[in-house]
Amino acid sequence: MSKLTLSVDERVVSRAKRYAKRRGVSVSAMVEAYLASVAEAPDKSPQDSPPILRSLRGILKKADLDAYKKHLAAKYR
């Protein structure tokens, strides 16, 4: 196993230690699990997605964000 040195804000480290203790794991195990999850190659291709997700993929590429913001502003007045 390799050793890794990180620079992390003290408050973040403190919260991470409390979180790990409540869950009965080490901070090292949490960091390792996170790094393993982001370093994995996606094992599913878009064709493996459910049909409903495939039908929605790319639908918002040309969305008008300003119109959506106006809609939300009017909706939540």
Phi, psi and omega in degrees: 000140179270158176252141183229132178254127180238150172254116184225141178306138184302322180294323178294317179299316181299314179295321180296320179295317178297316179299314181296318181297317179298330182262358177071033177230168177266158175298322178301318179295322179295315180296317179299316179297319179296311181297322178296321182291323181277340181271346180290142173285140178301129183267359179243137174269163179304332180290342178278351181288155175299152183305323181296321178290321178298324181290335181268343184302126176083002186293334184260012182300328182249024182293146177268099184293326178296319178296321180293319178298319178296319178300314180295320179297319179290321183294320186255031176289000000 
